[in-house]
């Protein structure tokens, strides 16, 4: 499914404030057989989904800490689903989770 990310920033400081991802559900579009049904919908807002005030380094660090905590498998799977724009995917095992966390820390 086509997807686009919108990065919001503070024009005064240049700091990134939020990331929103939108996607077009092609399955719903083709099922409706109506071009007017083609509309992007918001998949998520990073600040809302991860309950942080912005996407500053300290906020991202808080998310990374939660992603790497014991028992965070569901959160890692959810993160991966969102990064794939809600597409179907294979289960995110320990190796997958380690790669996600490592990618943030590099």
N, C-alpha and C positions, 0 to 999 in steps of 0.2 A: 504494500500500500504506500502511495506517495506520502511523504511527511516533510515538514519544514519546522525548523526551530527559530524562535524569535528571542533574541537576547536584548533585554531592556537594560539601559545604562543611565547613569546620572549625567546629564549634559554638562553640569558644572564641574564635576570632579573626574568624569570619565570612568568611574567605578561601575562594574557590572552589578546589576541589582537582581535580575531574575532571568530564568530561561523558561520559556513556554514551548511546548511541542504540540503541533497540530498535525492531523492526518486526515486523509481522504479514504474512507472505507469503500474500496472498490467492490466488495461483495454486495454491500447494500445498494450501491449505485447501479450495478448491473442487474440486480434483482428488481429494482424499481423500474428499470427501462425508461427512465425519464431524466433528461439532462438537468432539469431543475433540482433533482435530488442530489446532485453532486455538490457537496459542501464540505469544507474542512471543519473538523470539530477539534476542540482542545483535548489532547490526551492527558496532559498534566502541566502543572506549574511547579517548578522545582521548589520554590520557597514554601508553597502550601503543602506539597506532598511530603517533604522532609521536615516540615515545621521549623524552618530557619528564617531569619529576618532578611537575608540577602544571600548572595553567592560569593561573599568575601572569603579569603583564606581561612579565617577562623570558623566560618559557617561550614565550609567544605570539610575542614578538619573534624568538626563535630559529626558530620554525616559519615565520614570515613571511619571514625571511631565506632559508630553504631554498626556500620557494615562489617567491620572486622571483629566485632564482639562474638563470644560464644553464643550459639543459638540464633545467629542472624541469617540463616539459610533462606528463610522466606523473604526477608528484605533484599538479599542479594538476587534472588530469583525475580522479584518485582523490579528491581533496578535494571536487570538485564532485559526484561520484557519492555520496559519503557524506552530503553536505548534502541530497541529493535522496532520501535513505533507500534508496539502492541501486537506484533506478529507472533505466530506460533513458534515455539522454540523447544529445544530439548531441555531437560532438567539441568539446572546449574549446580554441578557437584562441587566438591571442595577445590579442585583444580581451577574450575571456572571462577569461583568466588575469590580464590587467591589472586588470579589474574586481574580481576576487577579492582581489588584493593591495591595491588601492586601498581596498576596503571595510574591510580590517583597519587600514589606516593612518589612516583618518578618525577 
